C-alpha cells in the first residue's frame, strides 16, 4: 500500500504541502506531481464513497487488530465503539488516571474488545500482530492536564515514542490526535496547518501545548526516516456524550451551570471565539484519515469552521435549557487563546470532510445531557469560579 514516496528507505514529503501549491501530496510518487496527484487521491476517495452509497459492489473490509491508547476518555470510547461496529478487534490501553470506567461499560462485554490498564510511558510488549495504532492518551482539558503537568508532558512525548516504536515493530499505521492547542494564540486566522505558532514554553498550559508539538516532531521524524506510517490530526474543540460535568470543557461547564440555576462563568469579555464540533463528526474523520491509502505526510485540521464567541455559546445554552441564569465575568486565564477556527481546505480536499451537525442541533441538551452531579442526586455542580486550570475551551 503506497504511502509517501519511498527512496533509499526514506519517505519523502511532497513540497506541495509546504508551498501551498498543487503539487501532489506525499503518498503520490513525485513522477505524478502536479494537479494529477491530487486528482488521483480524490478519485480514490470518490470511488470508495460511491461503492458505500450503492450499498454493495465492494468486498467487506478486512477485519483488523487495532490498538487505541487513551480509550476511557471522552473521544477514545467513541473511537473504540466505531471500530468494533466495523468488525475489528480492539485492544485498548488506559491508566484510568483521568478516564472513567462508565465510558467503557457498553464496550466491556464485547468479544472483540480487550482492556489493559497500562501507562503509555512504559513500553507495551504483549500485543499480537497489530494493523493500526491510535494515540489519544493524554488529558484533554486544563484541569486534569495541569493537575500533574510533568506526567502530562511525559505522556505526550515519551508515550508517543513508546507507541511509535510499537507501531514500527508491527509495521502498523499510526495516528495521533493532537489538540488545537498546538496552534497557540496565533496571529493567523483561520488557523492553518502550516502556520508559525505562538506557544509559551513556560506557562501553565505548556505541558500540553509544547508536549504535543514535540510529539508531532517525533511522528514526522519517524515518517521521514521510513520507520512508521504516521498520520497526525489536529482536533479542535469537541462536545457530545458522554461529557462529564467535571472535565473542565466549556460546553459541559455551561450546560451544568444552567441546569443547576447557577450563573454561567465567562472568563474575559466573552468575545473570544471557539470552534465546536460534534463528537461523531470528529471520530469518523479520524477513521477516514487512518484508512487513506496514501499518507498526506502533513497534519490535518479537523473541526467546525463556524466561529461563535464564548458569550454566544453561553446565550445559546441558556436558550436551549430554558434557564434564567445570567452570566458572570471572571479574569482570563494565562495563555488563553483569543480565537479558534480551523482552516479546513486540506481536510476537504483529502477526506471530503466537513462537519455534519450544526452547533444548535448537536448541542440540544435533551439529546445528550452531560453527567451533571445535579442530575445524579449529588447536589448542584461545583461552581468553577477562578480555579487553577479552568478551561474556556
Order of alpha helices (4+ residues) and beta strands (2+ residues): beta-beta-alpha-alpha-beta-alpha-beta-alpha-beta-beta-alpha-alpha-beta-alpha-beta-beta-alpha-beta-beta-beta-alpha-beta-beta-alpha-beta-alpha-alpha
